[in-house]
Amino acid sequence: MKKIKCIAIDDEPLALLVISQFCERKGNIELTTYCEPKIGLEEIIRKKPDLVFLDIEMNSISGLDIAHILPHDTCFIFTTAHAQYALDGFDLNATDFLHKPFSYERFEKAIEKAFRYIENIPNRVTETIIVKQEYNNISIAISDILYIEAMENYIKIFRVNDNYILTHTNLKNIQKMLPENKFIRIHRSYIIPIEKVEIFSKKEIKLSGKETPLPIGRQFSNNVYNILTGKNIEYH
């Protein structure tokens, strides 16, 4: 198996040292550790590691809260001194639950389970974006986005189930978070996923799953035409 990329988050340096030593002993693991949970979460979202070790009771945030917003299909193992959280861990589909202090032998069993999980999904897609809605971080799968609309200092991210997320940012910032080959800006107020375009004209676009079409801005029309005709999408 190829070397797996791993991130460990724990606000106790000694706990991170133990994980680091055990990973080195096991081999085939590229580990980065973080004592500050929020920074660790940002790195998980940015780097998309194969495996995450996650403490639960930390000063600034609960590991359970972090687990709720991890990118889809992230393989993670809880490491905690509090056994009462075991059921919560498995409810969140944790690969394993290591009760501190744990032995190397117990750690190795957890790693082997993680390896099997990772090997069984070699082509897994973990593309998500994380946005803030009020005081919560919301994870949204790229494939779940129907379109994005700007509204003054906010944007609405409409999902395929007709619900939407309202977040305080602008289209320029959100566009940087999206894969360039999958999304296109069609108007000063709209970004859309290319794969959901059914048909388009010089002035508007019809999306699969949205009854009314969206307008194409004049300054974006040439780029929209060039990209969508290159995808063999019907033009009227």
Protein Blocks (a to p, Z undefined) as FASTA:
>chain_A
ZZdddddddfbfklmmmmmmmmmmngoiacdddfblklmmmmmmmnopabdcddfbdfkb
cfklmmmmgcehiacddddfblklmmmmmmnopabdcdddddfklmmmmmmmmmmmmmmm
mmbcfbdcdddehjaccdddfklpmbdcdehjaccdddfkopacdddddfklmmmmpcfk
lgccfbfkbccdfklpfbdcfkbccdehiabacdddfklmmmmmmmmmmnopacZZ
